[in-house]
Amino acid sequence: MTVWIVLLIFGVWFIGKMTAKSMDMKLKEEEERKKKETLQRELERKRLDQERQQREARAALDRKMWEIEERQKRREQILMANGERFDRDLAALPRVEIQLQPSPAMQPISPVWSLFTYRNVTKASRLETLGDFITVDVETTGLHPELNEIVQLSAVTFRNFEAVDCFTSFVKPEKGINAKAASVNHITEETVADAPLLGEIRSAFRSYVGEELPIVGHNLEFDLKFLVLSGCLKPDVSRRYYDTLALSRRTWNEGPYKLESLGEDVLGIRRSDAHTALSDAYITGLLFQKICHIRTNKQ
């Protein structure tokens, strides 16, 4: 009897213990299940957040690209519209009548180029004294004025920063035009076949530019050397000279500083006839006006 009671008590204890252990295991399993579900929900939430962020990033990038494309389209439209207006204004600019007058052969001129100084424009400059000037530009058969020749010669007179008239002519070089030069300015032997010789328009050009108004040019030293050495311009070191290339470098910290690039980036003008002397001379005057207004703080 006592044995059976002991066995009964042991059985009840054992069953209770096993039941408790089973319940503990179920509770642990339930906790693990909940942890897994929580982890899965967290991973799913992160996945959904990541997908949402990726969608938003793609949408933002698409918007940015669209805005860039729209700005580029508007810029292109403005450049083209301003270019067309530039062409119309240039076409309407009065041309002075050039009287051909053969002049004697020039004696070699060897100026001291270091004596030529190029003026600066600063806040202290008076804007009203800067608006009257002449811009000049030449197209040539090469880079060396002692060896190469002028094939196009242009100048534009500005009064109060407004172009009033211009002098322009192709020139037939005595030594012909090489292919390299023609690839830059697109002036060929056919272009100048009926053009006057430089000696026939030298006097007319000198008369047009005179000796009083300041001379303005882009990379002016290049043009001056050809003009002076060819006898088209008096080597007057007391005259005022302004180089828009040097002035552009002082005005804007970043280039490019080529005339064509400045025309687009600063003036908003895309030209169809860049590297023609008249177009270059005209836009140089517009660039000089912009520089003067900026550097005198009148803009």
SERO-4910 file (N, C-alpha, C, O; in steps of 0.05 Angstrom, whole numbers):
BEGIN
 pado doro    nc1    nc2    nc3   cac1   cac2   cac3    cc1    cc2    cc3    oc1    oc2    oc3
  Met    A     17    -24      0      0      0      0     17     25      0     13     44    -15
  Thr    A     37     25     18     55     48     19     69     52     -7     74     74    -16
  Val    A     77     29    -20     91     31    -45     74     43    -66     82     60    -82
  Trp    A     49     34    -66     31     45    -87     26     75    -83     24     90   -102
  Ile    A     24     83    -58     20    111    -52     44    127    -62     42    148    -74
  Val    A     69    116    -57     93    130    -66     94    131    -96    101    152   -107
  Leu    A     87    109   -109     87    109   -138     66    129   -149     71    143   -169
  Leu    A     43    130   -135     22    149   -144     32    178   -142     29    194   -160
  Ile    A     45    183   -118     55    211   -114     76    217   -135     77    239   -147
  Phe    A     94    198   -139    115    202   -159    104    207   -187    113    224   -202
  Gly    A     83    191   -193     70    194   -220     57    221   -223     59    234   -244
  Val    A     43    230   -201     31    256   -203     52    278   -206     50    296   -222
  Trp    A     74    275   -190     96    294   -192    109    295   -220    114    316   -231
  Phe    A    113    271   -230    126    268   -256    109    280   -279    118    295   -296
  Ile    A     82    273   -277     64    283   -297     63    314   -295     62    327   -316
  Gly    A     63    324   -271     62    354   -267     87    367   -279     86    387   -292
  Lys    A    109    354   -272    134    365   -282    135    365   -313    143    384   -325
  Met    A    127    342   -324    127    340   -353    107    360   -366    113    372   -387
  Thr    A     85    363   -353     65    382   -363     77    411   -362     74    426   -381
  Ala    A     90    417   -339    102    444   -337    124    448   -358    126    469   -369
  Lys    A    140    426   -362    161    428   -382    150    432   -409    160    448   -426
  Ser    A    127    417   -414    114    420   -440    103    448   -444    105    460   -466
  Met    A     92    459   -423     81    486   -424    104    507   -429    102    526   -444
  Asp    A    126    501   -414    149    519   -418    159    519   -447    165    539   -459
  Met    A    160    495   -458    169    492   -486    150    506   -504    158    519   -524
  Lys    A    123    503   -499    103    516   -516    106    547   -514    104    561   -533
  Leu    A    111    556   -489    114    585   -485    139    595   -500    139    616   -513
  Lys    A    161    579   -498    185    587   -513    181    587   -543    190    604   -557
  Glu    A    167    566   -552    161    564   -581    144    588   -589    148    599   -611
  Glu    A    124    595   -572    107    618   -579    124    644   -580    120    661   -597
  Glu    A    142    647   -561    159    670   -560    177    671   -585    180    693   -597
  Glu    A    188    648   -592    205    647   -616    189    654   -641    198    668   -659
  Arg    A    164    643   -641    147    649   -665    141    679   -667    142    691   -688
  Lys    A    135    690   -643    129    719   -643    154    735   -651    152    755   -666
  Lys    A    178    726   -641    202    740   -649    207    739   -679    214    759   -692
  Lys    A    203    715   -690    206    711   -719    186    729   -734    194    742   -754
  Glu    A    161    729   -725    141    745   -738    148    775   -736    145    790   -755
  Thr    A    158    783   -713    167    811   -709    190    818   -727    191    839   -740
  Leu    A    209    799   -728    233    803   -746    224    804   -775    234    821   -790
  Gln    A    206    786   -783    196    786   -810    182    812   -817    185    823   -839
  Arg    A    165    821   -798    151    846   -802    170    869   -805    167    887   -822
  Glu    A    192    869   -788    212    890   -789    227    890   -815    232    910   -828
  Leu    A    234    865   -824    248    862   -850    230    871   -873    239    884   -892
  Glu    A    205    864   -871    186    872   -892    182    902   -892    181    915   -913
  Arg    A    181    914   -868    179    943   -866    203    957   -878    201    976   -893
  Lys    A    227    946   -871    251    958   -883    252    954   -913    260    972   -927
  Arg    A    243    931   -922    243    927   -952    224    946   -965    231    958   -986
  Leu    A    200    949   -953    181    968   -965    192    997   -964    188   1012   -983
  Asp    A    205   1004   -941    217   1031   -939    238   1035   -960    240   1056   -972
  Gln    A    255   1014   -964    276   1016   -983    265   1019  -1011    275   1035  -1027
  Glu    A    244   1004  -1018    231   1006  -1044    219   1033  -1047    221   1045  -1069
  Arg    A    207   1044  -1025    195   1071  -1027    216   1092  -1032    213   1110  -1048
  Gln    A    239   1089  -1017    261   1108  -1020    273   1107  -1048    280   1127  -1060
  Gln    A    275   1082  -1059    285   1079  -1086    266   1092  -1106    275   1105  -1125
  Arg    A    240   1088  -1102    220   1100  -1120    222   1131  -1118    222   1144  -1139
  Glu    A    224   1141  -1094    226   1170  -1090    252   1181  -1102    252   1202  -1115
  Ala    A    274   1165  -1098    300   1174  -1110    298   1174  -1140    308   1193  -1153
  Arg    A    286   1153  -1152    283   1152  -1181    265   1175  -1191    271   1187  -1211
  Ala    A    243   1180  -1176    225   1202  -1183    240   1229  -1182    236   1246  -1199
  Ala    A    256   1232  -1160    271   1257  -1157    291   1260  -1179    295   1282  -1190
  Leu    A    305   1238  -1186    324   1239  -1208    311   1245  -1234    321   1260  -1250
  Asp    A    287   1232  -1239    272   1238  -1263    264   1267  -1265    265   1279  -1286
  Arg    A    255   1278  -1242    247   1306  -1241    272   1324  -1247    270   1344  -1261
  Lys    A    294   1317  -1234    319   1332  -1239    327   1331  -1268    334   1352  -1279
  Met    A    327   1308  -1280    334   1305  -1308    315   1320  -1325    323   1333  -1345
  Trp    A    289   1319  -1318    269   1334  -1334    274   1364  -1332    273   1379  -1352
  Glu    A    280   1374  -1307    286   1402  -1303    311   1410  -1319    311   1432  -1331
  Ile    A    332   1393  -1318    356   1399  -1333    350   1401  -1363    360   1419  -1377
  Glu    A    335   1381  -1373    328   1381  -1402    311   1405  -1409    315   1417  -1430
  Glu    A    293   1413  -1391    276   1436  -1397    293   1462  -1397    289   1479  -1414
  Arg    A    311   1464  -1377    329   1487  -1377    346   1488  -1401    351   1510  -1413
  Gln    A    356   1465  -1410    373   1463  -1434    357   1471  -1458    366   1486  -1476
  Lys    A    332   1462  -1460    314   1469  -1482    309   1499  -1483    311   1512  -1503
  Arg    A    303   1511  -1458    298   1539  -1457    324   1555  -1465    322   1575  -1479
  Arg    A    347   1545  -1455    372   1558  -1462    377   1557  -1492    385   1577  -1504
  Glu    A    372   1534  -1504    376   1531  -1533    357   1550  -1548    365   1563  -1567
  Gln    A    332   1552  -1538    313   1570  -1551    321   1599  -1549    319   1614  -1568
  Ile    A    331   1607  -1525    341   1634  -1521    365   1640  -1538    367   1661  -1551
  Leu    A    384   1621  -1539    408   1624  -1555    401   1627  -1584    412   1645  -1598
  Met    A    383   1611  -1594    375   1612  -1622    360   1638  -1628    366   1651  -1648
  Ala    A    342   1646  -1610    327   1671  -1615    345   1695  -1614    343   1713  -1631
  Asn    A    363   1696  -1595    382   1718  -1593    402   1718  -1617    409   1739  -1627
  Gly    A    409   1694  -1626    426   1692  -1650    412   1703  -1675    425   1716  -1691
  Glu    A    386   1697  -1677    372   1707  -1700    369   1738  -1699    372   1751  -1719
  Arg    A    365   1748  -1674    364   1777  -1671    391   1790  -1677    393   1811  -1690
  Phe    A    412   1776  -1668    439   1786  -1674    444   1787  -1704    455   1807  -1714
  Asp    A    436   1766  -1718    439   1766  -1747    424   1788  -1761    434   1801  -1779
  Arg    A    399   1793  -1751    383   1815  -1763    396   1842  -1758    398   1859  -1776
  Asp    A    405   1846  -1733    418   1872  -1726    443   1876  -1743    449   1898  -1752
  Leu    A    459   1854  -1746    484   1857  -1761    478   1862  -1790    492   1878  -1803
  Ala    A    458   1849  -1801    451   1853  -1829    441   1881  -1834    445   1892  -1855
  Ala    A    428   1893  -1813    417   1920  -1816    438   1942  -1811    433   1965  -1815
  Leu    A    461   1934  -1800    482   1954  -1794    493   1967  -1819    502   1952  -1837
  Pro    A    492   1993  -1821    502   2006  -1846    531   2000  -1851    548   2001  -1833
  Arg    A    537   1994  -1877    565   1989  -1886    575   2015  -1899    561   2026  -1916
  Val    A    598   2024  -1891    609   2047  -1905    618   2038  -1933    627   2016  -1937
  Glu    A    616   2056  -1951    625   2051  -1979    655   2053  -1980    667   2073  -1971
  Ile    A    668   2032  -1990    697   2031  -1990    707   2039  -2018    701   2027  -2038
  Gln    A    722   2061  -2018    734   2070  -2043    761   2057  -2047    779   2061  -2031
  Leu    A    763   2042  -2068    789   2028  -2074    809   2049  -2082    804   2065  -2101
  Gln    A    831   2048  -2069    852   2068  -2075    879   2055  -2071    889   2052  -2049
  Pro    A    892   2046  -2093    918   2033  -2090    937   2051  -2075    940   2074  -2081
  Ser    A    951   2039  -2056    971   2053  -2040    998   2041  -2045   1000   2017  -2052
  Pro    A   1019   2057  -2042   1046   2047  -2048   1053   2025  -2028   1041   2022  -2006
  Ala    A   1072   2008  -2036   1081   1987  -2018   1091   1998  -1992   1104   2019  -1991
  Met    A   1085   1984  -1970   1093   1994  -1943   1122   1988  -1937   1132   1966  -1943
  Gln    A   1134   2007  -1924   1161   2001  -1913   1158   1984  -1888   1139   1987  -1873
  Pro    A   1176   1965  -1884   1174   1948  -1860   1172   1965  -1835   1187   1984  -1830
  Ile    A   1153   1957  -1818   1149   1971  -1792   1154   1951  -1770   1145   1928  -1770
  Ser    A   1170   1959  -1751   1177   1942  -1728   1172   1957  -1702   1191   1966  -1689
  Pro    A   1146   1959  -1694   1140   1973  -1669   1151   1958  -1645   1156   1934  -1646
  Val    A   1155   1972  -1623   1162   1959  -1598   1135   1952  -1585   1122   1968  -1572
  Trp    A   1128   1926  -1587   1101   1918  -1579   1097   1921  -1549   1075   1925  -1539
  Ser    A   1119   1921  -1533   1116   1924  -1504   1107   1952  -1497   1097   1956  -1474
  Leu    A   1109   1971  -1515   1099   1998  -1510   1069   2000  -1512   1057   2019  -1502
  Phe    A   1057   1981  -1526   1027   1981  -1528   1016   1971  -1501   1022   1948  -1493
  Thr    A    999   1987  -1489    987   1979  -1463    957   1977  -1467    945   1991  -1483
  Tyr    A    945   1958  -1452    916   1953  -1454    903   1962  -1428    910   1954  -1406
  Arg    A    883   1979  -1431    871   1992  -1408    853   1972  -1393    842   1953  -1404
  Asn    A    850   1978  -1367    832   1963  -1350    806   1979  -1347    806   2003  -1352
  Val    A    785   1966  -1338    760   1979  -1331    754   1972  -1302    754   1948  -1295
  Thr    A    751   1992  -1285    747   1988  -1257    723   2003  -1247    709   2017  -1262
  Lys    A    718   2001  -1221    696   2016  -1209    700   2046  -1212    681   2062  -1213
  Ala    A    725   2054  -1213    732   2083  -1215    728   2093  -1243    727   2117  -1247
  Ser    A    725   2075  -1263    721   2084  -1291    694   2096  -1294    674   2087  -1282
  Arg    A    693   2117  -1310    667   2130  -1315    654   2118  -1340    666   2119  -1362
  Leu    A    631   2106  -1336    618   2091  -1358    612   2109  -1382    614   2100  -1405
  Glu    A    606   2134  -1377    599   2152  -1399    623   2158  -1417    620   2167  -1440
  Thr    A    647   2152  -1407    671   2157  -1424    680   2132  -1439    699   2132  -1454
  Leu    A    665   2110  -1435    674   2084  -1447    656   2076  -1471    663   2057  -1485
  Gly    A    634   2090  -1475    615   2081  -1495    622   2086  -1524    609   2074  -1542
  Asp    A    641   2103  -1530    649   2109  -1557    676   2095  -1563    696   2100  -1550
  Phe    A    675   2077  -1583    699   2061  -1589    696   2048  -1616    674   2048  -1628
  Ile    A    717   2036  -1626    717   2020  -1651    727   1992  -1645    749   1989  -1633
  Thr    A    712   1972  -1653    722   1945  -1650    734   1936  -1677    725   1944  -1698
  Val    A    755   1920  -1675    768   1911  -1700    772   1881  -1698    774   1869  -1676
  Asp    A    772   1868  -1721    778   1840  -1723    788   1833  -1751    779   1844  -1770
  Val    A    807   1814  -1752    817   1805  -1777    816   1775  -1778    819   1761  -1758
  Glu    A    812   1764  -1802    815   1736  -1807    840   1734  -1825    844   1750  -1843
  Thr    A    856   1714  -1820    883   1712  -1833    889   1685  -1844    874   1666  -1839
  Thr    A    911   1683  -1858    919   1657  -1869    937   1642  -1850    946   1620  -1856
  Gly    A    941   1653  -1826    958   1640  -1806    962   1657  -1782    949   1678  -1779
  Leu    A    979   1649  -1764    982   1662  -1738   1006   1682  -1737   1009   1696  -1717
  His    A   1021   1683  -1759   1046   1699  -1758   1044   1723  -1777   1044   1720  -1801
  Pro    A   1042   1747  -1766   1038   1771  -1782   1061   1777  -1801   1057   1790  -1822
  Glu    A   1085   1767  -1795   1108   1772  -1812   1106   1754  -1837   1118   1760  -1858
  Leu    A   1092   1731  -1835   1091   1712  -1857   1064   1709  -1869   1062   1704  -1893
  Asn    A   1043   1713  -1854   1016   1708  -1864   1002   1734  -1871   1012   1756  -1865
  Glu    A    978   1731  -1883    964   1754  -1893    935   1756  -1883    924   1736  -1874
  Ile    A    924   1780  -1885    896   1785  -1878    878   1776  -1901    884   1783  -1924
  Val    A    856   1762  -1895    837   1754  -1916    809   1766  -1911    792   1765  -1928
  Gln    A    805   1777  -1887    781   1792  -1882    787   1813  -1860    801   1807  -1841
  Leu    A    776   1837  -1864    783   1860  -1848    757   1874  -1841    742   1882  -1858
  Ser    A    751   1877  -1814    726   1890  -1806    731   1907  -1782    748   1903  -1765
  Ala    A    714   1928  -1780    714   1946  -1757    685   1956  -1754    671   1960  -1773
  Val    A    677   1960  -1729    650   1970  -1723    653   1994  -1704    667   1993  -1684
  Thr    A    640   2016  -1711    640   2040  -1694    616   2039  -1675    593   2035  -1683
  Phe    A    622   2043  -1649    601   2045  -1629    600   2073  -1617    621   2085  -1611
  Arg    A    576   2083  -1614    572   2108  -1600    552   2103  -1577    530   2094  -1582
  Asn    A    561   2110  -1553    545   2105  -1530    536   2076  -1528    514   2069  -1522
  Phe    A    555   2058  -1535    552   2029  -1535    532   2019  -1556    524   1996  -1555
  Glu    A    525   2036  -1575    507   2027  -1597    523   2027  -1623    537   2047  -1630
  Ala    A    521   2005  -1638    535   2003  -1664    521   2022  -1684    497   2021  -1687
  Val    A    537   2039  -1697    526   2058  -1716    532   2051  -1745    516   2056  -1762
  Asp    A    556   2040  -1750    562   2032  -1778    587   2013  -1776    598   2009  -1755
  Cys    A    595   2003  -1800    617   1985  -1800    632   1986  -1826    622   1995  -1846
  Phe    A    657   1977  -1825    674   1974  -1848    680   1944  -1850    689   1933  -1830
  Thr    A    676   1932  -1873    682   1904  -1876    688   1897  -1904    676   1907  -1923
  Ser    A    708   1880  -1908    716   1872  -1935    732   1846  -1933    749   1842  -1916
  Phe    A    727   1829  -1953    746   1807  -1957    771   1818  -1971    770   1839  -1983
  Val    A    793   1804  -1968    818   1813  -1979    831   1789  -1994    832   1767  -1984
  Lys    A    840   1795  -2018    853   1774  -2034    882   1773  -2027    897   1792  -2033
  Pro    A    892   1752  -2014    920   1750  -2006    938   1745  -2030    930   1731  -2049
  Glu    A    961   1755  -2029    980   1751  -2052    992   1723  -2052   1000   1714  -2074
  Lys    A    993   1710  -2030   1005   1683  -2028    985   1661  -2028    992   1637  -2025
  Gly    A    959   1667  -2030    939   1646  -2030    931   1639  -2001    942   1649  -1982
  Ile    A    912   1620  -2000    901   1611  -1974    906   1581  -1970    901   1565  -1988
  Asn    A    918   1575  -1947    923   1546  -1942    899   1533  -1929    881   1546  -1918
  Ala    A    898   1507  -1931    875   1491  -1923    870   1493  -1893    847   1493  -1884
  Lys    A    891   1495  -1877    888   1497  -1848    874   1522  -1840    856   1521  -1823
  Ala    A    881   1544  -1852    868   1570  -1845    839   1569  -1855    821   1579  -1840
  Ala    A    834   1558  -1878    807   1557  -1889    789   1539  -1871    765   1545  -1870
  Ser    A    800   1519  -1858    784   1502  -1841    775   1516  -1816    755   1508  -1803
  Val    A    789   1538  -1808    781   1553  -1785    761   1575  -1791    740   1576  -1779
  Asn    A    767   1592  -1811    749   1614  -1817    732   1610  -1841    715   1627  -1848
  His    A    735   1587  -1854    718   1579  -1877    720   1599  -1900    701   1602  -1916
  Ile    A    742   1613  -1902    747   1632  -1924    766   1617  -1943    788   1610  -1936
  Thr    A    756   1613  -1968    771   1598  -1987    781   1616  -2010    774   1640  -2011
  Glu    A    796   1604  -2029    804   1619  -2052    780   1630  -2068    781   1652  -2079
  Glu    A    759   1614  -2069    735   1622  -2084    722   1646  -2070    711   1664  -2083
  Thr    A    723   1646  -2043    711   1668  -2028    724   1695  -2035    710   1715  -2037
  Val    A    750   1696  -2038    764   1721  -2042    772   1725  -2072    788   1743  -2078
  Ala    A    761   1709  -2089    769   1710  -2118    766   1739  -2129    783   1748  -2144
  Asp    A    744   1752  -2122    738   1779  -2132    743   1801  -2112    736   1824  -2116
  Ala    A    756   1794  -2090    761   1814  -2068    784   1832  -2076    802   1824  -2091
  Pro    A    785   1856  -2064    808   1874  -2070    833   1864  -2055    831   1849  -2036
  Leu    A    855   1874  -2065    880   1869  -2051    881   1888  -2026    867   1908  -2025
  Leu    A    897   1880  -2007    898   1896  -1982    907   1925  -1988    898   1944  -1976
  Gly    A    926   1928  -2007    936   1954  -2014    915   1972  -2025    917   1997  -2024
  Glu    A    893   1961  -2036    872   1977  -2048    852   1987  -2027    837   2006  -2033
  Ile    A    851   1976  -2003    832   1985  -1983    846   1995  -1958    833   2003  -1938
  Arg    A    873   1995  -1958    888   2003  -1935    882   2032  -1927    877   2037  -1903
  Ser    A    882   2049  -1945    876   2078  -1939    848   2082  -1929    843   2097  -1910
  Ala    A    829   2067  -1941    801   2070  -1932    798   2060  -1903    783   2072  -1888
  Phe    A    811   2038  -1897    809   2028  -1869    822   2047  -1849    811   2053  -1828
  Arg    A    845   2058  -1856    858   2077  -1838    841   2101  -1834    840   2112  -1812
  Ser    A    828   2110  -1855    810   2133  -1853    786   2127  -1835    778   2143  -1819
  Tyr    A    776   2102  -1837    752   2095  -1821    759   2093  -1791    744   2104  -1775
  Val    A    781   2080  -1784    787   2077  -1756    798   2103  -1744    797   2107  -1719
  Gly    A    809   2121  -1760    819   2147  -1751    841   2144  -1730    855   2124  -1730
  Glu    A    843   2164  -1713    864   2164  -1693    853   2171  -1665    869   2174  -1646
  Glu    A    827   2175  -1662    817   2186  -1637    803   2165  -1620    810   2162  -1596
  Leu    A    784   2150  -1631    769   2132  -1615    786   2109  -1605    804   2099  -1619
  Pro    A    780   2099  -1581    794   2075  -1570    790   2051  -1588    769   2049  -1601
  Ile    A    809   2033  -1589    807   2009  -1604    801   1986  -1585    814   1983  -1564
  Val    A    781   1970  -1592    773   1947  -1575    775   1921  -1592    768   1922  -1615
  Gly    A    785   1900  -1580    787   1875  -1594    789   1852  -1575    795   1856  -1551
  His    A    784   1828  -1585    786   1804  -1568    812   1790  -1575    816   1782  -1598
  Asn    A    830   1788  -1555    858   1781  -1561    870   1801  -1580    880   1794  -1601
  Leu    A    867   1826  -1572    872   1849  -1590    901   1849  -1601    905   1859  -1623
  Glu    A    920   1840  -1585    948   1841  -1595    951   1826  -1621    966   1835  -1639
  Phe    A    937   1804  -1625    938   1789  -1650    929   1807  -1673    943   1809  -1694
  Asp    A    906   1820  -1670    896   1837  -1692    914   1862  -1696    919   1869  -1719
  Leu    A    923   1873  -1674    940   1897  -1677    965   1891  -1693    973   1907  -1710
  Lys    A    978   1869  -1688   1002   1862  -1702    998   1860  -1732   1014   1870  -1748
  Phe    A    976   1847  -1740    970   1845  -1769    963   1872  -1780    972   1879  -1802
  Leu    A    947   1888  -1765    939   1914  -1775    962   1934  -1777    965   1948  -1797
  Val    A    979   1934  -1757   1001   1953  -1757   1022   1945  -1778   1032   1962  -1793
  Leu    A   1030   1919  -1778   1051   1911  -1796   1042   1912  -1825   1059   1914  -1843
  Ser    A   1016   1911  -1830   1006   1914  -1858   1001   1943  -1865    993   1948  -1888
  Gly    A   1004   1961  -1847   1000   1990  -1852    971   1998  -1851    965   2021  -1859
  Cys    A    953   1981  -1840    925   1988  -1838    919   2005  -1813    897   2016  -1811
  Leu    A    937   2006  -1795    933   2020  -1770    959   2034  -1761    980   2021  -1762
  Lys    A    957   2059  -1754    980   2073  -1745    990   2062  -1718    973   2058  -1700
  Pro    A   1015   2057  -1715   1026   2046  -1690   1027   2068  -1668   1049   2077  -1661
  Asp    A   1004   2076  -1658   1002   2097  -1638   1000   2086  -1610    979   2076  -1602
  Val    A   1022   2087  -1595   1022   2076  -1568   1007   2093  -1548   1002   2084  -1526
  Ser    A   1000   2118  -1556    985   2135  -1538    955   2131  -1540    940   2142  -1523
  Arg    A    946   2116  -1560    918   2111  -1563    908   2092  -1541    923   2076  -1531
  Arg    A    882   2094  -1535    871   2075  -1515    863   2049  -1529    850   2049  -1549
  Tyr    A    872   2027  -1517    866   2000  -1527    854   1984  -1505    863   1984  -1482
  Tyr    A    833   1969  -1512    820   1951  -1492    819   1923  -1504    809   1919  -1526
  Asp    A    828   1903  -1489    828   1876  -1497    806   1861  -1481    809   1857  -1457
  Thr    A    784   1853  -1495    763   1839  -1480    770   1812  -1470    757   1801  -1452
  Leu    A    791   1800  -1482    801   1774  -1471    812   1778  -1443    804   1764  -1425
  Ala    A    830   1797  -1440    841   1803  -1414    820   1813  -1394    820   1805  -1371
  Leu    A    802   1829  -1403    781   1840  -1386    762   1817  -1378    752   1818  -1355
  Ser    A    757   1798  -1395    739   1776  -1388    752   1759  -1366    738   1750  -1348
  Arg    A    778   1755  -1368    791   1739  -1347    791   1753  -1320    790   1740  -1300
  Arg    A    790   1780  -1321    788   1794  -1296    759   1794  -1285    755   1797  -1261
  Thr    A    740   1792  -1303    712   1794  -1296    700   1768  -1287    684   1768  -1268
  Trp    A    706   1746  -1300    695   1720  -1294    717   1701  -1286    737   1698  -1300
  Asn    A    713   1688  -1264    735   1670  -1253    739   1645  -1270    761   1634  -1270
  Glu    A    718   1636  -1284    720   1611  -1299    715   1617  -1328    698   1633  -1336
  Gly    A    730   1602  -1345    727   1604  -1374    706   1584  -1383    690   1575  -1367
  Pro    A    706   1578  -1409    726   1586  -1429    723   1615  -1437    701   1627  -1434
  Tyr    A    745   1626  -1447    745   1655  -1454    746   1659  -1484    752   1682  -1493
  Lys    A    741   1639  -1499    739   1643  -1528    715   1661  -1534    695   1660  -1519
  Leu    A    717   1676  -1555    696   1696  -1561    669   1682  -1566    648   1691  -1557
  Glu    A    670   1659  -1580    645   1644  -1585    632   1634  -1559    608   1636  -1556
  Ser    A    649   1625  -1540    638   1615  -1515    627   1638  -1498    605   1635  -1486
  Leu    A    641   1660  -1497    631   1683  -1482    605   1694  -1494    588   1703  -1480
  Gly    A    603   1693  -1521    579   1701  -1533    555   1686  -1523    533   1697  -1519
  Glu    A    558   1659  -1520    536   1643  -1510    532   1645  -1480    510   1649  -1471
  Asp    A    554   1642  -1465    552   1641  -1436    546   1668  -1423    532   1669  -1403
  Val    A    557   1689  -1434    553   1716  -1422    531   1731  -1435    514   1744  -1421
  Leu    A    530   1731  -1462    511   1747  -1476    486   1732  -1484    466   1743  -1492
  Gly    A    487   1705  -1483    464   1689  -1491    459   1689  -1520    436   1687  -1529
  Ile    A    480   1691  -1536    478   1693  -1565    493   1670  -1578    517   1666  -1574
  Arg    A    479   1654  -1594    493   1633  -1610    494   1643  -1639    473   1647  -1652
  Arg    A    518   1647  -1649    521   1658  -1676    524   1635  -1697    535   1614  -1692
  Ser    A    514   1641  -1720    517   1622  -1742    541   1629  -1759    549   1613  -1776
  Asp    A    554   1651  -1753    577   1660  -1770    601   1668  -1753    615   1687  -1759
  Ala    A    606   1652  -1731    630   1657  -1715    654   1653  -1733    654   1637  -1752
  His    A    676   1667  -1726    701   1666  -1742    697   1681  -1769    712   1675  -1788
  Thr    A    679   1699  -1770    679   1719  -1792    686   1746  -1779    676   1751  -1757
  Ala    A    701   1762  -1792    712   1786  -1780    690   1805  -1770    692   1816  -1749
  Leu    A    670   1809  -1787    649   1828  -1780    633   1819  -1756    628   1834  -1737
  Ser    A    625   1793  -1756    610   1782  -1733    626   1783  -1708    616   1790  -1687
  Asp    A    652   1777  -1710    669   1777  -1686    673   1806  -1676    672   1811  -1652
  Ala    A    676   1825  -1694    679   1853  -1686    654   1863  -1672    655   1878  -1653
  Tyr    A    630   1856  -1683    605   1865  -1672    600   1854  -1645    593   1869  -1626
  Ile    A    604   1828  -1642    598   1816  -1615    619   1824  -1595    614   1824  -1571
  Thr    A    643   1831  -1604    664   1841  -1585    654   1867  -1573    659   1872  -1549
  Gly    A    641   1884  -1589    630   1909  -1579    608   1904  -1558    607   1918  -1538
  Leu    A    591   1884  -1563    570   1877  -1543    582   1866  -1518    573   1872  -1496
  Leu    A    603   1850  -1521    617   1839  -1497    630   1862  -1481    629   1862  -1457
  Phe    A    643   1880  -1495    656   1903  -1482    635   1919  -1466    641   1928  -1444
  Gln    A    612   1923  -1477    591   1938  -1463    583   1923  -1438    581   1935  -1416
  Lys    A    580   1897  -1439    573   1881  -1416    594   1883  -1394    589   1887  -1371
  Ile    A    619   1881  -1403    642   1882  -1384    642   1910  -1370    646   1911  -1346
  Cys    A    639   1930  -1386    640   1958  -1375    618   1962  -1354    623   1974  -1333
  His    A    594   1952  -1360    572   1955  -1341    577   1940  -1315    571   1949  -1293
  Ile    A    588   1916  -1318    594   1899  -1294    616   1911  -1277    613   1914  -1253
  Arg    A    638   1919  -1290    661   1927  -1276    659   1955  -1264    673   1962  -1246
  Thr    A    641   1971  -1275    635   1997  -1262    611   1996  -1244    603   2017  -1233
  Asn    A    601   1972  -1239    578   1968  -1222    553   1984  -1230    538   1994  -1214
  Lys    A    550   1986  -1257    527   2001  -1267    506   1982  -1277    487   1990  -1292
  Gln    A    508   1956  -1271    488   1937  -1280    473   1926  -1256    455   1909  -1260
***
